[in-house]
């Protein structure tokens, strides 16, 4: 069986932790894959713990006892958050993004894994300290952000759909009023999607009036689920009063001049404190 | 400025490579973040290269010259592939997955980041050697697999939608015939989604007759894009002749007995050679 040197084990451990954040790996598991004594693994973890702290990318928690293990909890430093948000503002406000009707074309960004991964990093970092069972989103554009955030928090996603699908089994449907356009719309979620009494984080790409987020929150009532947080990538400055109260946005759309092709987007300053 | 020890740099390098596969990092970049000479970084990369090869999780390619750099190209070993596929067969064939109408409920699995990440690992591993500009999928269930595969291949995704959306700008729409139900359906894709003459990999959750995959392929013709591969998570054994020829599946649904609640799924053996 293979034997690994210390620096190889450190490297492999960092890869394993990076690929599965918020997942508790047992010392036994590491002991087996590295063919090394638990005491050796324990020393390795101490080095990794210090490294993660020096890199300012999160922390390693160790769980003692016979079923002891270690888990990587990623956090984003204020410096990195500032850089990411400023990059996001730049790409989301590119001049040619305004399409007919005064909408902003953002589909390419929400389907770009590098952009989405940075967004997910920040959302996961903000909600790492809260107990969450599921991430909830509504199709379609928010799904990549939801799944990548879920990967970082190590929880599953439930996707609320606009229509019933035959493959979903029994579903719960509700009507909701879009916050800005006042249209009545339907959303449905498979009854199998969520266990009763779950704690959920709602994630969506965009919030104007907050109607969709309110609808998702109402849907959660039908599942006796508790909404422990709501995160949106972009909120519009107006209307100032949204249909829901507690939410966190990454970016604020302050103004858009369709004629001049100017989009003004700023980071949510609350995240940089 | 911080200085890092060799085992710390090895650890940090493995984290950086694991989080951004198929991305070329310059030696200058590493030199700056570690505050170390390029010759030191070069030695580190040699160690990391050997480690990745020993772990059988891919390879590190180095690009020489003034703009030199290093890139991690992940591969899945036959052993790991066998394990992943057998786990997937197990979860996809759980007895309680059959819903009214003889459909299989898979939504929870396609929204579970651990399951999706394993699926994406295999697809990316199979297509790592091919030049790909975009991953194409059709909403909704395949989106998580598409974005996670895209993350591993470091390319963007384009999502074909069932309906036009006002936020998509000008779109191309086509009609297609569902392979199994023979219904005529519409799909549309924003003109901004793809550059002309791109090479694309089609990714979808399920294939029965192959109608959706054929539709996506026809849509690609409208964008002068070349389909260099098609990957589906599950294909059904029947009908044996699909509407498209070249595709790769991870799992094969051999049989389903609605009355007895039995689902027979096997790994695609071609992947294990």
Interface residues (C-beta under 8 A of the other chain):
Chain A: X2 X4 X6 X7 X8 X10 X11 X12 X13 X14 X15 X17 X18 X19 X20 X47 X48 X51 X54 X55 X57 X99 X100 X101 X103 X104 X105 X106 X107 X108 X111 X112 X113 X114 X116 X117 X139 X140 X143 X144 X147 X148 X150 X151 X154 X155 X156 X157 X158 X159 X161 X166 X167 X168 X169 X170 X190 X192 X193
Chain B: X2 X4 X6 X7 X8 X10 X11 X12 X13 X14 X15 X17 X18 X19 X20 X47 X48 X51 X54 X55 X57 X99 X100 X101 X103 X104 X105 X106 X107 X108 X111 X112 X113 X114 X116 X117 X139 X140 X143 X144 X147 X148 X150 X151 X154 X155 X156 X157 X158 X159 X161 X166 X167 X168 X169 X170 X190 X192 X193
